[in-house]
């Protein structure tokens, strides 16, 4: 099972690379596979961690609120 920390970090990595949050349909296995792959991909890309992560926190907080309101808070 993906921890809350891993889930948020995986979403941050996906945001840095793709510019959006992980789709709700992804399984824990899919999330962990992407998490490990993208971590290696952006590890030494210092620009990615600052430039491409703009607006992530706002998008993450909106997703958290939406999921909690819809009763989909299994990862929180």
C-alpha positions in Angstrom: 0.0 0.0 0.0 1.2 3.5 -0.8 1.7 5.7 2.2 0.3 9.2 2.3 3.8 10.6 2.0 4.6 8.5 -1.1 1.2 9.3 -2.7 1.8 13.1 -2.3 5.4 12.8 -3.5 4.4 10.6 -6.5 1.8 13.3 -7.4 4.5 16.0 -7.1 6.9 14.0 -9.4 4.0 13.5 -11.9 3.2 17.2 -11.7 6.9 18.1 -12.4 7.1 15.8 -15.4 3.5 15.9 -16.8 2.0 19.1 -15.4 -1.0 17.4 -13.7 -1.8 15.1 -10.8 -2.0 11.3 -11.1 -5.3 10.0 -12.4 -7.7 8.6 -9.8 -7.9 5.3 -11.7 -4.2 4.4 -11.0 -3.5 1.4 -8.8 -1.0 1.5 -5.9 1.3 -0.7 -8.1 1.1 1.9 -11.0 1.8 4.7 -8.6 4.9 3.1 -7.0 6.2 2.1 -10.4 5.9 5.7 -11.6 7.3 7.1 -8.3 10.5 5.0 -8.6 10.9 5.8 -12.3 10.3 9.5 -12.1 12.4 9.9 -9.0 15.4 8.7 -11.0 14.4 10.9 -13.9 14.3 14.1 -11.9 16.9 13.4 -9.3 19.7 15.6 -10.7 17.4 18.0 -12.6 17.4 20.9 -10.1 15.4 23.1 -12.4 12.6 20.6 -12.4 12.1 20.6 -8.7 11.7 24.4 -8.5 10.4 25.6 -11.8 8.1 22.8 -12.7 6.6 22.4 -9.3 4.9 25.8 -9.3 1.2 25.5 -8.4 1.6 21.9 -7.2 0.6 22.7 -3.6 -2.6 24.5 -4.7 -3.5 21.6 -7.0 -2.7 19.1 -4.2 -4.8 20.8 -1.6 -7.8 21.1 -4.1 -7.5 17.3 -4.8 -7.4 16.5 -1.1 -10.5 18.6 -0.4 -12.3 17.1 -3.4 -11.4 13.5 -2.4 -12.4 14.0 1.2 -15.8 15.6 0.1 -16.4 12.7 -2.2 -15.5 10.1 0.4 -12.4 8.9 -1.4 -10.0 9.6 1.3 -8.4 6.2 1.5 -4.9 7.7 1.2 -5.3 10.4 3.7 
